[in-house]
Amino acid sequence: LHMVLANYQDYYFDVMPLMGRPELDVTTVDVNTLLPTYTRVNADGSESSAAVVTWRELYHPTDPDGFGVVTLVSLDVDNDAQFTAVGVVAEPGLIYSSLQAMYLTDTNYDWQENARTNTDIYKFAYANRGATPVATGTVQGRILNQYSMGEHAGNLRVATTVDARFECGFFECVQVEQAHNNVYVLSQANDALSVIGSVQDIAPRETIQAARFIGERGYVVTFEQIDPLFTLDLSDPTNPRVIGELKVPGFSTFLVPMDADHLLAVGQYVPPPGEPGNWGVQVSIFDVTDFANPVRSSNVIIGADTGAYSEATWDPKAFTYFAEGGMVALPVSIYPDYGDVIFIDGDGGTTDGGTGVEPVEGPVEVIDPLPEPQGFDGLFVYSASPTGGLAKMGEISTRFDEAGYWGSSFTRGVFIGDKVYAVTNLGVREAAVSD
């Protein structure tokens, strides 16, 4: 079992302001306080404690990044939970693991240029039931999430966004470099991860919203006003190429392969410029059979009339695709619509309650109590197949009376047998998928 731990030391705020000053006596810093520790409970109930790593197993980055310690622990489940550990003195970044190696990232800020400029990548190879640091590399830009990385045939593919750069004077800031996006292919040579191929300046002025690498194919979604889905041919790691592009309203934030030629996506619907509507949630199926000409074969938009959001647009764990059953579930919150209700304030005047409706003159009919808003919080369930597309099966409300004003802090869709469950921190509700 490989675990990545992040620790913030007690000395963080005590040491950092004094670092480099003569009044700081580093010999007074207790190393044991800085290092992460563990407690082992033995079969007889006795306990023992020690440091997870010592200074011998800690690596100091060339580009220092704080006093945090990120530790990779390899625990032998067949040998009384004995473990080995290795760490990096840096703030926690992203984690991506293949079956051969684990990669940790560390994005550095260049405060002088007011922009994130590069990301260091640390490679740990799995060997002898443990993990060993074997190589480091650097790519320009920042990495969105773990799905923006992928290993294939020993090479690591990485999608990054380079943010716009500004130079600021006394009265104003001037943009000197526009945002753009890159895809890099890195290969290990000795102890270095070196870039052997790249596609740069993808979608100028836009930023990456989703990425996925599957075999010799790659997918990148960017956004400014519309949603371009780019398809990339990665069969030649030294010459990756953008093959196709599809533009649709909104943007996808998570891509899931359904089969070799279809992607399931969740994201945000954004009305095209000049058209009415609100930001909603959308689920889409993209057909990439013709890799140079991807199409969106199915699409559903939720809550565009009043606006909606979903936890699944920023947390992939909230997006449940049950491939064997051909179903997908995701939490959705639809904003309420008060329509043309006019509220009476405490002084007898009228107000639109922030709805944008003009107050009326003359007698006003007061509705007491006000009608229930038509919003929704809960789980949406769709059937999903590459050939049949998306079709709504139903929804499960996750509003619990005892919660009062506050709703659930999370919602997960779980398929078990012929039922689907809406699991929240406040309670669990079920429904038969046939109903």
HELIX and SHEET records of a PDB file:
HELIX    1   1 TYR A   12  VAL A   15  1                                   4    
HELIX    2   2 MET A   16  LEU A   18  5                                   3    
HELIX    3   3 VAL A   26  THR A   28  5                                   3    
HELIX    4   4 VAL A   31  LEU A   34  1                                   4    
HELIX    5   5 TRP A   55  GLU A   57  5                                   3    
HELIX    6   6 GLN A  146  SER A  148  5                                   3    
HELIX    7   7 GLU A  311  THR A  313  5                                   3    
HELIX    8   8 PRO A  316  ALA A  318  5                                   3    
HELIX    9   9 ASP A  401  ALA A  403  5                                   3    
SHEET    1   A 4 HIS A   2  ASN A   7  0                                        
SHEET    2   A 4 VAL A  69  ASP A  76 -1                                        
SHEET    3   A 4 GLN A  82  VAL A  89 -1                                        
SHEET    4   A 4 LEU A  58  TYR A  59  1                                        
SHEET    1   B 2 THR A  37  VAL A  41  0                                        
SHEET    2   B 2 GLU A  47  ALA A  51 -1                                        
SHEET    1   C 4 ILE A  95  SER A  97  0                                        
SHEET    2   C 4 ALA A 101  ASP A 110 -1                                        
SHEET    3   C 4 ALA A 115  ALA A 127 -1                                        
SHEET    4   C 4 GLY A 130  GLN A 140 -1                                        
SHEET    1   D 4 MET A 149  HIS A 152  0                                        
SHEET    2   D 4 ASN A 155  VAL A 162 -1                                        
SHEET    3   D 4 HIS A 180  ALA A 189 -1                                        
SHEET    4   D 4 ALA A 192  ILE A 202 -1                                        
SHEET    1   E 2 ARG A 165  CYS A 168  0                                        
SHEET    2   E 2 CYS A 173  GLU A 177 -1                                        
SHEET    1   F 4 THR A 207  ILE A 214  0                                        
SHEET    2   F 4 ARG A 217  PHE A 223 -1                                        
SHEET    3   F 4 ILE A 226  ASP A 233 -1                                        
SHEET    4   F 4 ARG A 241  PRO A 249 -1                                        
SHEET    1   G 4 PHE A 251  ASP A 259  0                                        
SHEET    2   G 4 HIS A 262  TYR A 269 -1                                        
SHEET    3   G 4 GLY A 280  ASP A 287 -1                                        
SHEET    4   G 4 VAL A 295  ILE A 302 -1                                        
SHEET    1   H 3 ALA A 308  TYR A 309  0                                        
SHEET    2   H 3 MET A 327  ILE A 334 -1                                        
SHEET    3   H 3 THR A 320  PHE A 322 -1                                        
SHEET    1   I 4 ALA A 308  TYR A 309  0                                        
SHEET    2   I 4 MET A 327  ILE A 334 -1                                        
SHEET    3   I 4 PHE A 376  SER A 385 -1                                        
SHEET    4   I 4 GLY A 389  SER A 397 -1                                        
SHEET    1   J 2 PHE A 343  ILE A 344  0                                        
SHEET    2   J 2 THR A 350  THR A 351 -1                                        
SHEET    1   K 3 THR A 411  ILE A 416  0                                        
SHEET    2   K 3 LYS A 419  THR A 424 -1                                        
SHEET    3   K 3 VAL A 428  ALA A 432 -1                                        
END                                                                             
